[in-house]
Amino acid sequence: MKLIDISRISVLNIHYNNYMKANEVIKKVLDEHGEITEVYWVACGGSLIDLYPSHFLMNVESAKTSSGWHTAKEFLVATPKKLGKHSLVVMCSHSGNTKEAVDAAVLAYERGAAVVTLTDNAGSKAASSPGYTRGATASPRRKFLLASARCWLPS
């Protein structure tokens, strides 16, 4: 799978306090997890709506990687059986403190999935959850989401 150069799209990496590009995050995920066969987009309310374009793009354009779009509560109650080492979970919470969303990220991490959390609040529970945490305001967050979906498309 070839990573697409999206060098102008970046978000603030809270853990390392520097800017990272979506393709760098995806490369790190692939280095640590090998093949990713499914991507799950998980959130509640308006945060879930932010994830839909990436999910739609994945389903329309990717022949190898499946995509699921779930409310956080649904993800917790009816966890996909495929969730594991070859999964990527992208969790978004504007406040970073939505209990179900944070719990979904922790569940995914415990099942061995790569987890990317997106939040506007650097001091939130989501910002300190396991995985790769990215903080961004709405516009850069949407660019990151679309760019990360594009990384999975066939070259």
Secondary structure as GFF3:
##gff-version 3
##sequence-region A 1 155
A	DSSP	beta_strand	10	13	.	.	.	ID=ss1
A	DSSP	beta_strand	18	21	.	.	.	ID=ss2
A	DSSP	alpha_helix	22	33	.	.	.	ID=ss3
A	DSSP	beta_strand	38	43	.	.	.	ID=ss4
A	DSSP	alpha_helix	45	61	.	.	.	ID=ss5
A	DSSP	beta_strand	66	71	.	.	.	ID=ss6
A	DSSP	alpha_helix	72	77	.	.	.	ID=ss7
A	DSSP	beta_strand	87	93	.	.	.	ID=ss8
A	DSSP	alpha_helix	99	110	.	.	.	ID=ss9
A	DSSP	beta_strand	114	119	.	.	.	ID=ss10
A	DSSP	three_ten_helix	126	128	.	.	.	ID=ss11
A	DSSP	beta_strand	132	135	.	.	.	ID=ss12
A	DSSP	alpha_helix	138	151	.	.	.	ID=ss13
###
